[in-house]
Amino acid sequence: MAQPAREQARPALPRVPALAVLAHYLTGYRRTWRAGVFSSFLLPTLTVVGFGLGVGAYVDQGVDGVRYLDWIVPGLLASTALQVAIGESTWPVFSNFQWIKTYSAQSAAPLRIRDILAGHLAFVLFRALTASVAFLLVTALFGALRSGWAVATLPVVALLCLAVAAPTFAYAAVVDSDSWLAMLFRFAVIPMTLFAGIFFPVESLPGVLRWLAYATPLWHAVDLCRAATLGVAPQWSVAGHLLYLAAWALGGWLLAARLFRRRLVV
């Protein structure tokens, strides 16, 4: 009679089952958050000092009449969120399929595929937002935020996180070796970071490369973040930027859900 009693004592799933999946990742993060906080403050500080102050000292006229440090900070904010989001969506997702089989255990519980996917994406969103808040705090100390609208960058980077994390979940679910994850960084993340308007205006690129930059979700987030921190209008419409990022997020979600179901449902 002891076994049924133990089963009755188990906590029930929350009304939103994805929260149980999120709680799983947050429980593990409690043991590693100190290292994450250190890197979240150290990385933006070194980046701002190295690029904003170091390189900016040689850019006498600034960019579009704006001090180079102030101009580069929103791009670095968006790229930091992107790199955190993709970093949390590659090897962790791949290992959950291939090595530690976390997804298989979760699918054996009363969790649906969308619960597993939504809970893990929520944790990735949490990681990207905490890194972005740390970045904003550091750059505010350098006086690089020229407008109170800088707080509006947080929902922008949240949407950017979903726009890149969801397709990356799908990618990590279909590859058969972690070597493909390194290739993603080499041939997608690094070029996108270099040519999406973070370090110099996209308009200075040749025509074909310029339109490739416009096609990346990072450029749309950079333009919105720059408009918010500088207190100016973006180059493209706000609605157009947001719809484009939302389309990436929705398409990535649908693809990831399909591939997760193919891998986990027998």
DRENBA-424942 format. One record per residue: x, y, z of N, C-alpha, C in turn; residue in one letter. Coordinates in steps of 0.1 Angstrom, whole numbers, plus 5000, padded with zeros to 4 digits. Layout:
NODE   n.east   n.north   n.up   ca.east   ca.north   ca.up   c.east   c.north   c.up   code
NODE        X         Y      Z         X          Y       Z        X         Y      Z      a
...
//
This chain:
NODE   n.east   n.north   n.up   ca.east   ca.north   ca.up   c.east   c.north   c.up   code
NODE     5008      4988   5000      5000       5000    5000     5009      5013   5000      m
NODE     5022      5011   5002      5031       5023    5003     5033      5029   4989      a
NODE     5033      5021   4979      5036       5026    4965     5025      5035   4961      q
NODE     5012      5032   4962      5001       5042    4958     5002      5055   4966      p
NODE     5006      5054   4979      5007       5066    4987     5018      5075   4982      a
NODE     5029      5069   4977      5040       5077    4972     5036      5084   4959      r
NODE     5028      5076   4951      5023       5082    4938     5014      5093   4940      e
NODE     5005      5092   4951      4996       5103    4953     5003      5115   4959      q
NODE     5015      5113   4965      5022       5125    4971     5030      5132   4960      a
NODE     5031      5127   4948      5038       5134    4938     5031      5148   4935      r
NODE     5039      5158   4933      5033       5171    4929     5027      5170   4915      p
NODE     5015      5175   4913      5009       5175    4900     5016      5185   4891      a
NODE     5014      5183   4878      5019       5192    4868     5012      5206   4870      l
NODE     5019      5217   4867      5012       5230    4868     5002      5231   4857      p
NODE     4993      5241   4858      4983       5243    4848     4989      5245   4834      r
NODE     5001      5251   4833      5008       5252    4821     5020      5243   4822      v
NODE     5020      5231   4816      5030       5221    4818     5044      5226   4814      p
NODE     5045      5235   4805      5058       5240    4800     5066      5246   4812      a
NODE     5058      5251   4822      5065       5257    4834     5072      5246   4842      l
NODE     5068      5234   4841      5075       5223    4848     5089      5221   4841      a
NODE     5089      5222   4828      5101       5220    4820     5110      5232   4823      v
NODE     5105      5244   4823      5113       5256    4827     5119      5254   4841      l
NODE     5111      5249   4850      5116       5247    4864     5128      5237   4864      a
NODE     5127      5227   4856      5138       5218    4855     5151      5225   4851      h
NODE     5151      5234   4841      5163       5240    4837     5168      5251   4847      y
NODE     5158      5258   4853      5162       5267    4863     5168      5261   4876      l
NODE     5163      5249   4879      5169       5241    4890     5184      5238   4887      t
NODE     5187      5234   4875      5201       5232    4871     5209      5245   4871      g
NODE     5203      5255   4867      5210       5268    4865     5213      5274   4879      y
NODE     5206      5270   4890      5210       5275    4903     5224      5271   4907      r
NODE     5230      5261   4901      5243       5256    4904     5254      5263   4895      r
NODE     5250      5270   4885      5260       5276    4876     5258      5290   4874      t
NODE     5248      5297   4880      5245       5311    4877     5256      5320   4880      w
NODE     5265      5317   4890      5275       5326    4894     5285      5328   4883      r
NODE     5289      5317   4876      5298       5319    4864     5291      5327   4853      a
NODE     5278      5325   4852      5271       5332    4841     5270      5347   4844      g
NODE     5268      5351   4857      5267       5365    4860     5281      5371   4858      v
NODE     5291      5364   4862      5305       5370    4860     5307      5373   4845      f
NODE     5304      5363   4836      5307       5365    4822     5297      5375   4816      s
NODE     5285      5376   4822      5275       5386    4816     5280      5400   4819      s
NODE     5287      5403   4829      5292       5416    4832     5306      5418   4826      f
NODE     5314      5408   4826      5328       5409    4821     5328      5411   4806      l
NODE     5321      5403   4799      5321       5404    4784     5316      5417   4779      l
NODE     5305      5423   4783      5301       5436    4778     5311      5447   4782      p
NODE     5317      5446   4794      5327       5456    4798     5339      5456   4789      t
NODE     5344      5444   4786      5356       5443    4777     5352      5447   4763      l
NODE     5340      5444   4758      5336       5447    4745     5334      5462   4743      t
NODE     5328      5468   4753      5326       5483    4753     5339      5490   4753      v
NODE     5348      5486   4762      5361       5492    4763     5370      5490   4750      v
NODE     5370      5478   4745      5378       5474    4734     5373      5481   4721      g
NODE     5360      5480   4718      5355       5485    4705     5350      5499   4707      f
NODE     5341      5502   4717      5335       5515    4718     5345      5526   4722      g
NODE     5354      5523   4731      5364       5533    4735     5377      5532   4727      l
NODE     5382      5519   4725      5395       5517    4718     5394      5521   4703      g
NODE     5385      5514   4696      5383       5517    4682     5377      5531   4680      v
NODE     5367      5534   4689      5360       5547    4688     5370      5559   4689      g
NODE     5381      5557   4696      5391       5568    4697     5396      5572   4683      a
NODE     5396      5563   4673      5401       5566    4660     5390      5570   4650      y
NODE     5377      5570   4655      5366       5575    4647     5362      5589   4651      v
NODE     5369      5599   4646      5368       5612    4651     5354      5618   4649      d
NODE     5348      5615   4638      5335       5621    4635     5323      5613   4639      q
NODE     5326      5601   4645      5315       5593    4649     5308      5587   4637      g
NODE     5296      5582   4639      5288       5577    4628     5275      5584   4627      v
NODE     5272      5591   4616      5260       5598    4615     5258      5609   4626      d
NODE     5270      5615   4629      5270       5625    4639     5269      5620   4654      g
NODE     5269      5607   4656      5268       5601    4669     5281      5595   4673      v
NODE     5285      5597   4686      5297       5592    4691     5298      5577   4688      r
NODE     5309      5571   4684      5310       5557    4680     5306      5548   4691      y
NODE     5309      5551   4703      5306       5542    4715     5290      5542   4716      l
NODE     5284      5553   4715      5269       5553    4716     5263      5546   4704      d
NODE     5269      5547   4692      5264       5540    4680     5265      5525   4680      w
NODE     5276      5520   4686      5279       5506    4685     5272      5498   4696      i
NODE     5269      5505   4707      5264       5498    4719     5251      5490   4716      v
NODE     5241      5496   4709      5229       5488    4706     5231      5476   4698      p
NODE     5241      5477   4688      5244       5465    4680     5251      5454   4688      g
NODE     5259      5458   4697      5266       5448    4706     5256      5442   4716      l
NODE     5246      5450   4720      5235       5444    4728     5227      5433   4721      l
NODE     5223      5436   4708      5216       5426    4701     5224      5414   4698      a
NODE     5237      5416   4694      5246       5405    4691     5249      5396   4703      s
NODE     5250      5402   4715      5252       5395    4727     5240      5386   4730      t
NODE     5228      5391   4729      5216       5383    4731     5215      5372   4720      a
NODE     5219      5375   4708      5218       5364    4698     5228      5353   4701      l
NODE     5240      5357   4705      5250       5346    4708     5246      5338   4720      q
NODE     5241      5344   4730      5236       5337    4741     5225      5327   4737      v
NODE     5215      5332   4729      5204       5324    4725     5209      5312   4717      a
NODE     5218      5314   4707      5222       5303    4699     5231      5294   4707      i
NODE     5239      5299   4716      5247       5291    4724     5239      5281   4733      g
NODE     5228      5286   4738      5219       5278    4746     5210      5269   4738      e
NODE     5210      5271   4724      5201       5263    4716     5208      5253   4707      s
NODE     5221      5252   4709      5229       5242    4700     5233      5230   4708      t
NODE     5244      5231   4715      5249       5219    4723     5239      5214   4733      w
NODE     5232      5223   4741      5223       5218    4751     5211      5210   4744      p
NODE     5206      5215   4733      5195       5208    4726     5201      5194   4720      v
NODE     5212      5195   4714      5218       5183    4708     5221      5172   4719      f
NODE     5226      5177   4730      5229       5167    4741     5216      5161   4747      s
NODE     5206      5169   4747      5193       5164    4752     5187      5153   4743      n
NODE     5191      5153   4730      5187       5142    4721     5197      5131   4721      f
NODE     5210      5134   4720      5220       5124    4717     5228      5118   4730      q
NODE     5230      5127   4739      5239       5122    4750     5232      5119   4763      w
NODE     5225      5129   4769      5219       5127    4782     5204      5123   4781      i
NODE     5198      5124   4769      5185       5119    4766     5174      5126   4775      k
NODE     5176      5138   4778      5166       5145    4787     5153      5146   4780      t
NODE     5153      5149   4767      5140       5150    4760     5133      5136   4760      y
NODE     5140      5125   4759      5133       5112    4759     5126      5110   4772      s
NODE     5133      5114   4783      5127       5112    4796     5115      5121   4798      a
NODE     5116      5133   4793      5104       5143    4794     5093      5138   4785      q
NODE     5095      5132   4774      5084       5128    4765     5078      5115   4771      s
NODE     5085      5108   4780      5079       5097    4787     5069      5101   4798      a
NODE     5071      5113   4803      5062       5119    4813     5050      5125   4806      a
NODE     5040      5129   4814      5028       5134    4808     5031      5149   4802      p
NODE     5040      5150   4793      5043       5162    4787     5042      5161   4772      l
NODE     5036      5171   4765      5035       5171    4751     5048      5177   4745      r
NODE     5049      5175   4732      5061       5180    4725     5062      5195   4726      i
NODE     5050      5202   4725      5051       5216    4726     5054      5221   4740      r
NODE     5051      5213   4750      5055       5216    4764     5070      5216   4765      d
NODE     5076      5205   4760      5090       5203    4761     5097      5215   4754      i
NODE     5093      5218   4742      5099       5228    4734     5097      5242   4740      l
NODE     5085      5245   4744      5082       5258    4750     5090      5260   4763      a
NODE     5091      5250   4771      5098       5251    4784     5112      5254   4782      g
NODE     5119      5247   4772      5133       5249    4770     5135      5263   4763      h
NODE     5126      5267   4754      5127       5280    4748     5126      5291   4758      l
NODE     5117      5289   4768      5115       5299    4779     5128      5301   4787      a
NODE     5135      5290   4789      5148       5291    4796     5158      5298   4788      f
NODE     5159      5296   4775      5168       5303    4766     5165      5318   4766      v
NODE     5152      5321   4766      5147       5335    4766     5152      5341   4780      l
NODE     5150      5334   4790      5155       5339    4803     5170      5342   4803      f
NODE     5178      5333   4798      5192       5335    4797     5196      5347   4789      r
NODE     5189      5349   4777      5193       5360    4769     5188      5373   4775      a
NODE     5177      5373   4782      5172       5386    4788     5181      5390   4800      l
NODE     5185      5380   4808      5194       5384    4819     5207      5389   4814      t
NODE     5213      5383   4804      5225       5388    4798     5223      5402   4792      a
NODE     5211      5405   4786      5209       5418    4780     5207      5429   4791      s
NODE     5201      5425   4802      5199       5434    4813     5213      5438   4819      v
NODE     5222      5428   4820      5235       5431    4825     5243      5440   4815      a
NODE     5241      5438   4802      5247       5446    4792     5242      5461   4794      f
NODE     5229      5462   4795      5224       5476    4796     5229      5483   4809      l
NODE     5230      5476   4820      5236       5482    4832     5250      5486   4830      l
NODE     5258      5478   4824      5272       5481    4822     5273      5493   4813      v
NODE     5266      5493   4801      5267       5504    4792     5261      5517   4797      t
NODE     5252      5516   4806      5246       5528    4812     5257      5535   4821      a
NODE     5265      5527   4827      5276       5532    4836     5286      5540   4827      l
NODE     5288      5536   4814      5296       5543    4805     5290      5555   4798      f
NODE     5277      5558   4802      5270       5569    4796     5267      5567   4781      g
NODE     5265      5555   4777      5263       5552    4763     5248      5551   4759      a
NODE     5239      5552   4768      5225       5552    4765     5220      5566   4765      l
NODE     5216      5571   4753      5212       5585    4752     5197      5587   4753      r
NODE     5189      5577   4755      5175       5579    4756     5169      5569   4766      s
NODE     5158      5574   4772      5151       5565    4781     5144      5554   4774      g
NODE     5142      5555   4761      5136       5544    4753     5145      5532   4753      w
NODE     5157      5532   4759      5166       5521    4758     5160      5509   4765      a
NODE     5151      5511   4774      5144       5499    4780     5136      5491   4770      v
NODE     5132      5498   4759      5124       5491    4749     5133      5481   4741      a
NODE     5146      5481   4743      5154       5471    4737     5152      5457   4742      t
NODE     5147      5456   4754      5145       5443    4761     5134      5435   4753      l
NODE     5122      5440   4750      5113       5432    4742     5118      5429   4728      p
NODE     5126      5438   4723      5132       5436    4710     5142      5424   4710      v
NODE     5151      5424   4720      5160       5412    4721     5153      5399   4724      v
NODE     5142      5400   4732      5134       5388    4735     5129      5382   4722      a
NODE     5123      5391   4713      5118       5386    4700     5129      5381   4691      l
NODE     5141      5388   4692      5152       5383    4684     5157      5369   4689      l
NODE     5157      5367   4702      5160       5355    4708     5152      5343   4703      c
NODE     5138      5346   4703      5129       5335    4697     5131      5333   4682      l
NODE     5134      5344   4675      5136       5343    4661     5148      5335   4657      a
NODE     5158      5335   4665      5170       5327    4662     5171      5314   4669      v
NODE     5165      5313   4682      5166       5301    4690     5157      5290   4684      a
NODE     5145      5294   4680      5135       5284    4675     5141      5277   4662      a
NODE     5146      5284   4652      5152       5276    4641     5164      5269   4645      p
NODE     5172      5274   4654      5184       5266    4659     5180      5253   4666      t
NODE     5169      5254   4674      5164       5241    4680     5161      5231   4669      f
NODE     5155      5236   4658      5152       5226    4647     5165      5221   4641      a
NODE     5174      5230   4639      5187       5226    4633     5194      5215   4642      y
NODE     5195      5218   4655      5201       5209    4665     5194      5196   4666      a
NODE     5181      5196   4663      5173       5183    4664     5176      5174   4652      a
NODE     5181      5179   4641      5182       5171    4629     5196      5167   4626      v
NODE     5206      5174   4631      5220       5170    4628     5224      5158   4636      v
NODE     5234      5151   4630      5238       5138    4636     5252      5139   4643      d
NODE     5258      5150   4642      5271       5152    4649     5272      5166   4654      s
NODE     5279      5168   4665      5281       5182    4670     5290      5190   4662      d
NODE     5297      5184   4652      5306       5192    4643     5297      5202   4635      s
NODE     5285      5198   4632      5276       5207    4625     5272      5219   4633      w
NODE     5273      5218   4646      5270       5230    4655     5281      5240   4654      l
NODE     5293      5235   4654      5305       5245    4652     5304      5251   4638      a
NODE     5300      5244   4628      5298       5250    4615     5288      5261   4614      m
NODE     5277      5259   4623      5267       5269    4623     5273      5283   4628      l
NODE     5281      5282   4638      5288       5294    4643     5297      5300   4633      f
NODE     5305      5291   4626      5315       5296    4617     5309      5302   4604      r
NODE     5298      5296   4599      5293       5301    4586     5280      5309   4587      f
NODE     5274      5310   4599      5262       5318    4601     5263      5329   4611      a
NODE     5267      5325   4623      5267       5334    4635     5278      5345   4633      v
NODE     5290      5340   4630      5301       5350    4629     5299      5359   4617      i
NODE     5296      5355   4605      5293       5364    4594     5282      5373   4597      p
NODE     5271      5368   4603      5260       5377    4606     5264      5388   4616      m
NODE     5272      5384   4626      5277       5394    4636     5285      5405   4629      t
NODE     5293      5401   4619      5303       5410    4613     5296      5420   4603      l
NODE     5285      5415   4597      5280       5423    4585     5265      5427   4587      f
NODE     5260      5427   4600      5246       5430    4602     5245      5444   4608      a
NODE     5255      5453   4605      5254       5467    4609     5257      5470   4624      g
NODE     5265      5461   4630      5269       5463    4644     5281      5472   4645      i
NODE     5291      5470   4636      5304       5477    4637     5305      5489   4627      f
NODE     5297      5488   4617      5297       5499    4606     5283      5498   4599      f
NODE     5279      5509   4593      5266       5510    4586     5265      5499   4575      p
NODE     5254      5493   4574      5252       5483    4563     5252      5490   4550      v
NODE     5249      5503   4549      5249       5510    4536     5262      5510   4530      e
NODE     5273      5508   4537      5286       5508    4532     5290      5495   4525      s
NODE     5282      5485   4526      5284       5472    4519     5280      5473   4505      l
NODE     5286      5464   4496      5281       5463    4482     5267      5458   4482      p
NODE     5260      5460   4471      5246       5458    4470     5241      5444   4474      g
NODE     5248      5433   4469      5244       5420    4473     5246      5417   4487      v
NODE     5257      5421   4493      5260       5418    4507     5250      5427   4516      l
NODE     5246      5438   4511      5237       5447    4519     5224      5440   4520      r
NODE     5219      5434   4509      5206       5427    4510     5206      5414   4518      w
NODE     5218      5408   4518      5220       5396    4526     5219      5400   4541      l
NODE     5225      5412   4544      5224       5417    4558     5210      5420   4562      a
NODE     5203      5426   4552      5188       5429    4555     5180      5417   4558      y
NODE     5185      5406   4552      5177       5393    4553     5179      5387   4567      a
NODE     5190      5390   4574      5192       5384    4587     5183      5390   4598      t
NODE     5178      5382   4607      5170       5388    4618     5179      5397   4627      p
NODE     5192      5395   4627      5200       5404    4636     5199      5418   4632      l
NODE     5200      5421   4619      5200       5435    4614     5187      5442   4618      w
NODE     5176      5435   4618      5163       5442    4621     5163      5445   4636      h
NODE     5169      5436   4645      5169       5439    4659     5179      5450   4662      a
NODE     5191      5450   4654      5201       5461    4656     5194      5475   4653      v
NODE     5187      5475   4642      5181       5488    4638     5171      5493   4648      d
NODE     5163      5484   4654      5153       5488    4664     5160      5492   4677      l
NODE     5171      5484   4681      5178       5487    4694     5185      5501   4692      c
NODE     5191      5503   4681      5198       5516    4679     5188      5528   4679      r
NODE     5177      5526   4673      5167       5537    4674     5162      5539   4688      a
NODE     5161      5529   4696      5157       5530    4710     5167      5537   4718      a
NODE     5180      5533   4717      5190       5538    4726     5194      5552   4722      t
NODE     5193      5556   4709      5196       5569    4705     5184      5579   4705      l
NODE     5172      5573   4706      5160       5581    4706     5157      5587   4692      g
NODE     5159      5579   4682      5156       5583    4668     5147      5573   4662      v
NODE     5142      5576   4649      5134       5567    4642     5143      5556   4636      a
NODE     5138      5544   4635      5146       5533    4628     5146      5536   4613      p
NODE     5155      5529   4606      5156       5531    4591     5144      5525   4584      q
NODE     5139      5513   4589      5127       5507    4584     5116      5509   4594      w
NODE     5104      5506   4591      5093       5507    4600     5093      5498   4612      s
NODE     5089      5502   4623      5089       5494    4635     5080      5481   4633      v
NODE     5069      5483   4627      5060       5472    4625     5066      5462   4615      a
NODE     5073      5467   4605      5080       5458    4595     5091      5449   4602      g
NODE     5099      5456   4610      5109       5449    4618     5103      5438   4627      h
NODE     5093      5442   4634      5087       5432    4644     5080      5421   4637      l
NODE     5073      5423   4626      5067       5413    4618     5077      5403   4612      l
NODE     5088      5409   4608      5099       5400    4602     5105      5391   4612      y
NODE     5107      5396   4624      5113       5388    4635     5102      5378   4640      l
NODE     5090      5382   4640      5079       5373    4644     5078      5361   4634      a
NODE     5080      5364   4621      5079       5354    4611     5090      5343   4613      a
NODE     5102      5348   4616      5113       5339    4619     5110      5330   4631      w
NODE     5104      5336   4642      5101       5329    4654     5090      5319   4651      a
NODE     5080      5322   4644      5068       5313    4642     5073      5302   4632      l
NODE     5080      5305   4622      5085       5295    4613     5094      5285   4620      g
NODE     5103      5291   4628      5112       5282    4636     5105      5273   4646      g
NODE     5095      5278   4652      5087       5270    4661     5080      5259   4654      w
NODE     5073      5262   4643      5066       5251    4636     5076      5240   4631      l
NODE     5088      5244   4626      5097       5235    4621     5103      5227   4633      l
NODE     5106      5233   4644      5112       5226    4655     5102      5217   4661      a
NODE     5089      5221   4662      5079       5212    4667     5078      5199   4659      a
NODE     5078      5201   4646      5077       5189    4637     5089      5180   4638      r
NODE     5101      5186   4639      5113       5177    4640     5114      5171   4654      l
NODE     5110      5178   4664      5110       5172    4678     5100      5160   4678      f
NODE     5089      5162   4672      5079       5151    4672     5084      5139   4664      r
NODE     5091      5142   4653      5097       5131    4645     5108      5123   4653      r
NODE     5115      5130   4662      5126       5123    4669     5121      5116   4682      r
NODE     5110      5122   4688      5106       5117    4701     5093      5108   4701      l
NODE     5085      5109   4691      5073       5102    4691     5075      5090   4682      v
NODE     5074      5078   4687      5076       5065    4680     5063      5060   4674      v
//
